[in-house]
Amino acid sequence: MIKILEIIKFYFSHHIIFSAGLLLVFGYIFGQLSEKIKLPAITGYIFAGILVGGSGLKLIHHENLEILNILSEVTLSFIAVIIGGEFSFYKLRAYGKKIIILTFAQMFLTFFLVSFGLIFIGLSSYVAFLLGAIAAATAPAATVVIVEKLKAKGEFVDYLYGIVALDDAGTVILFSVAFAISTSLISGSNTSFLNSTFHAFLDILFSFIIGVFGGIAIHFSTAKKRNMNEIKIITLGILFITTSISISLELSPLIANMTVGMLLVNLSKKNVRILFALQPLTAPLYAIFFAIAGTELSLEIFKDKSVILAGFLFIILRAIGKYFGIYLSSIPLKIPPKVQKYLGLGLLPQAGVAIGLVLFVQASPVIKNASEAIQKEITVMINIVLMSVFFNELIGPVLSKIAILKNLKRR
């Protein structure tokens, strides 16, 4: 067995197509096994990534993962369009105010619980504030995949998609404010606070504008088309351009593509066919997306006891903030009891946005020029987030599936 692995590593693992094939095959096998024991296929995809990645058999080269991350960006663009497609003006009129209140209630409760909980156990205030803001982030991918797999619809899904969509924009603003406070504490400067907050609003605004242009372009380019293959080609081309422009300008491709989906579904009922046209492409992309996520999860973080303590506190307080933020704020809004009870469970998955925010902190000039002691604290922060992602990407989808099943209405 060891010799076979060595042969594979020497002759094949350097090839990008071999890496992609390996992730798909192992993802499929573990996805099927997960479903047989009543777990979401996503959990199996992630385990497959852990097995073949750096924490397991080491069959995937790091250079290949960097290239494969392009597929992750494509997948996230699809997911964002699907979420945006649930934002019809009819639903916004029905649920809009409630969704805004629910989103900000769970976001701020999570931020305060995590921040002050970590300060209580001895973490620096600037690290705690950053972790509190990162805790507010929710991964939309797991939620969308489970909803699509179960073909679920109804009031619960409308609330869930609405909150997940707004949570991304809200987290960007909250993180920018927390980052401004933290960098001010590190550098002793107060000038960056307003600037950082203003830039966060600008990022969201420009991402929205890019999405508007993308949505209008797809709508008018496909309006008179009847051939679904032509519609797919045009839609994919414009989505790729929208995503690449957002990434190149360091904006949010999630917000841009959510805007695309929202515009399409509201400009014409006929545009629903565009969303349906994308569905056959999503299954392999979802499998490889979560398998790649699994390869990036390192088991090394579990060797540091201080990280384990802070990580578990982070996970627990985040879960409490998400769940009770939704539950308590939904009571005065007179949301149906079944939705109140389970909606918070659908917000626990955490992945791309959280990791992206951590990388942003790590790359910041303020952090790079900080003292060695501060850089060590940032390393601890990164490990705490990675531990949370590891846990929430495995357990979160399971709880999301339970929540959706309890409120299931078939499409």
N, C-alpha and C positions, 0 to 999 in steps of 0.2 A: 504493500500500500504506500509506504514512504517513498519507494523508488518511483512509483507511478506519479506521485505528486511532484517529485523532483523533475521528472521528464516533462510534465505539463508546464511547470514553472520555467524550465530552460527553453523549451521549444515553442510554446504557444502563448503563455500569459502576457507576453509583451505586446501582443496584437490587440488593437482596440475592438475589432469585431468579435474576437474570441471572448474578450471580457464582457461585451454586451450579451453575447449568446449564453455565456455561463450564468450571468445574473438573471436572464429570462428563464432559463431551464430550472435553475435552483429555486427561483422565485415561484415558478409554477408548482413545483413539487411541494414546497413548504406551504404555499398558499392552499393547495388542496388538503394537505394534512391538517392545517389550521381549521379549515371549514368542517372537517370530519369531527373535530373535537369542539365544535360550536364557537370557534374564535373567528374574528374577521380575517379574510385573506391577507389583509395589510400586515397583520402581525407575522404571518408566515414569510411575506416578502422581506420584512426587516430582519427576521432571524436568518434568512438565506444570505442576506448581505453581511451579517455578522460572521457567519460561518466561512464564507469565501474571502472575506476582507482581512484587514490587518490584525484583528483580534482572533481570527480563526486560522484558516489554511493559507492565508496570504497568497491567493491565486490572482489577485487583481493588482496591477501596478498602480502606484499613486498617480503617475503621469496619465494613465488611461482614465482614472476617475475624474481628473480635471477636464478632460475632453468630454467624458460622458455627462458632466454637469450641464452641458448644452441641452441634453435631453430633459434634464430636470427643469431648466428654464422654459422649455417648450411645454412641458406638462403643466407647470404652474400657470402658464398663459391660458391653457385650455380650462383649467380649474377656475381661474378668475372669470373667464367669459361665462362659464356655466353658472357661477354664483351671481354675476351681474344680470344674467338672463332671468333670474327669479325676482328682480326688482322692477316689476311692472308698476306703473303709476297707480293702478287700481289697488295693488297690495300696499303701496306706500301710503295711500290715503287711509286705508283700513288700519295699518299697523305702524306707520312711520314714527309717530310720536312715541309710542310704546317701545319700539325697537331702540330708539335713541336713548330713552331713559334706562332701559335694561342694559344696554351696552356700556354706558358710562358708569352705572352703578356697580356692575361686576368689575369693571376695569379699575376704578378708583379704590374699591374695597380691597382688591387683590394687591394693588400697589402699596397701600398703607399697611396691610397686614404683613406682607413680605418684608418691606423696608424696615419697619420698626421691630419685627420679630428677629431679623438678622442683626440689627443694632444691639438688641437685648443680649444676644449670645457673644457679642464682642467684635463683630465686623465693623470696619470703618464706615462712617456715614455715607461717604461718596460711593463706596462699593455697594452698600445696602440700597441706596436710591436707584442706582443703575439696575441692580437685580430686581427691585420692585417694579420698575418700568418694563423690563424684559419679561417678567412673570405675567404681565397683562396680555402678552401676545398669544394668539391662538392659531394653530395650524389649520388652514381651510381644507387641505388636501384630503386628510383622513375622513373628515365629515362628508365631503362631496362624494368620495368613492363609496362609502357605506350607503348613502342615500341613493346613489345611482344603482348600486348592486341590489338593494332591496326594492327599488322602484317605488320609493316612498313619496308621499305628497301630503298636503293638508296644512293646517294652521301651524302645527309644531315645526314642520320643515321650513315654512315661511319665516317664522321667528328665528329659527336656527341659522338659516342662510343670511338673513338680515343682520343679525348680530355679528356673525363671522365676518361679513363684508365691512361693516362699520368699525369693527375691532381693529382691523389693520390700519385704517386711517387714524383712529384714536390713539393707538399704540405709538405710531410714528410721532405724533405731537407730544404725547406724554413722555416718551423716551428723550425727545429733543430737549424738553424742559429739564428732565432729570439729569441729562448729560451736561447741560449748561450749568446746573447747580454743582454737579460733581467736579467739572473742570474748573469752576470758579473756586471751589474749596481747595483743589490741588494746586492751582497756580496763584491763588490769592487775588484773582481779578474778578470784578463784577460786571465787566463790560460785555461778556459773551452771552449773558442770560437772554436778553431781549433779541439779540442777533440770532441765536440758535432757534428760539421759538419762531421768529419771523421766517427764517429759512425753512423750518418744518412746514409752515403754512404754504410757502411758495412751492416746495417740492410736491405737496399734495395737489395744489392748483395746477401746476404744469403737467403733472401726471394725468390729471383729469382732462386737460385740454388735448393732450396727445390721444387719449382714449376717445374723445369726441370726434377728432379728425379720422381716427381709425374706424369707428362705428359708422360714420357718415359715408366713408369711402366704401366699406363693405356693402352697406345698404344700397347705394346707388349703382355699384358695380354688378350687383347680383339681382337687382329688382326685376329685370326682364329676362333673366336666365331661367331655363327650365331643366337643363341638363345638370344633374347633381354633381357629376364629376367636375364640370366647369366651376360650379359654386364652391366645391371643396378647394380647388386650386386657387381661386381668387381669395377666398377667406383665409386659407393658410398663409398665402403670400403676404397679405396685409397684416395678419396677426404677427407674423415673424418680424415684419418691419416695425410695427408698433412696439413689440417687446424689445427689439434691439435698440431702437431710439431711446426708450426709457432707461435701459441698462447703461447705454453709452453716456447719457446725460446724468447718470447717477440718481435717477428718479425711481419711482415705484412701478414696476411692470404689473404688479397685482392690481393697483388702483387703476392704472391705464386700461387694462383688459377687463376689469369689472365694469368700467365705464362703457367699453365697447359692447359688452353683453347687455347692459341696461338700455343703451340706445337702440340696439337692434330689436329688442323685445317690445319697445315702446313706439318705434317708428312705423312698424307694420306687423300685423299678426302673421303675415306670410314669412317673416324672418325666423319663425320658430323652426322652419325646415333647415336653416343654417346650423342651429344648435344640434338638431338631430343628425345632420350630416357629419358632425365632428365625433359623434359617439363611437362609431366603429374603430376609430383611431386611438381611443383612450385606453382600452384594456392593456395592451402591451406597454404603453407609456407609464401607466400607473404602476405596473409590476416592476419595471426597471427603476422608476423614480424612488419607490420605497426600498428596493434592494440597495440602491446607491446610498440612501440614507443610512441603511444598516451598516454598510462598509465603513462609514465615517464615525460610527460609535465605538469608542475605545473602552475596553474593560479595565485598562490601567488606572482609571480614575478611582476605582473602588479600593485601591491600596492605601489611600490617604484618609485616616480616620477623621481629621478635621473637615475634610471635604464631604465625607459621608454624613457627618452630623449636620453641617450647614445645608447640604443637598437635600436631605430628608425633610428638614424644617422648611426649606424653600418649596418642596413638592407639596407638603401637607398644607402650608398656609396658602399656597396658590390655589389648591383644590377648594379649600374653605372659602376663599375670596370669590372664586368663580361661581361656586354652587350657591352660596348664601347671598351673594350680590344679586344674582338672578331671582332667587326664591323670595327674598325680603322685599325687593322692589316690585315684584310682580303682584304682590298681595293688594296694595292700593290701586293698582292698574286693573284689577278684576280679570286677570288672565285665567283661563280654565285651570282648575287644580292639577290635572294630569300634566299639563304643559309646565306649570310652576314646579312640580316635583322633579321632572326629568330634564328640563332644558339645560340646567347648569352642567349636567354630566356630558353633554355634547360639546362642551367648550374646553375639555381637558387636554386633547392632543396638542403637542407643541413641537415645532421643528424649524423649518426654514427661516421664518421671520426672526425667531429668537437667536439662531446661530448667526444670521446676518447682522443683527444688532451687536452681538458680541465681537464679531470681526471688525465692525465699524469702530468700536471702542479700542480694540487692539491696534488698529492702524492709525488712530488719532495722533497727530504730532504732539499734543499735550501729554499723552501717555508715553509715547516713545521717548520724550525728553524728560520724563519724570524720574525720580530717584529709584534706586534698585528695590527699596522696600515697597514702594507703590506698585512697581511692575510685578512684584511677587504677589501682591494682593489682587491685581488684575488677573494673574494666572489662576489663582484660587477661584476667582469669579467665573472665569471661563470653564473651569472644571465643574463648578456647581451647575452651570447651565447645561453642560454636556450630560451630566448625570440626570438632570431633570428631563432632558430630551430623550435620553435612553429609556427612562421609566415611562414617561408620558406617551411616547410613540408605541410602546408595547401594551400598556394598560389602558391608555386613553381611548384607542379605537374600540376596545372591548366594551368599555362603559358607554361610549357613544352608540354602539350597536344596540345595547340594552335599552338605552333611552329612546332610540328611534323605533325599536320593536314595540315598546310599550305604547307608542302613539302612532302605530303603523296604519297608513292608508295606502293601498296600492294605486299606482298610476294606471 
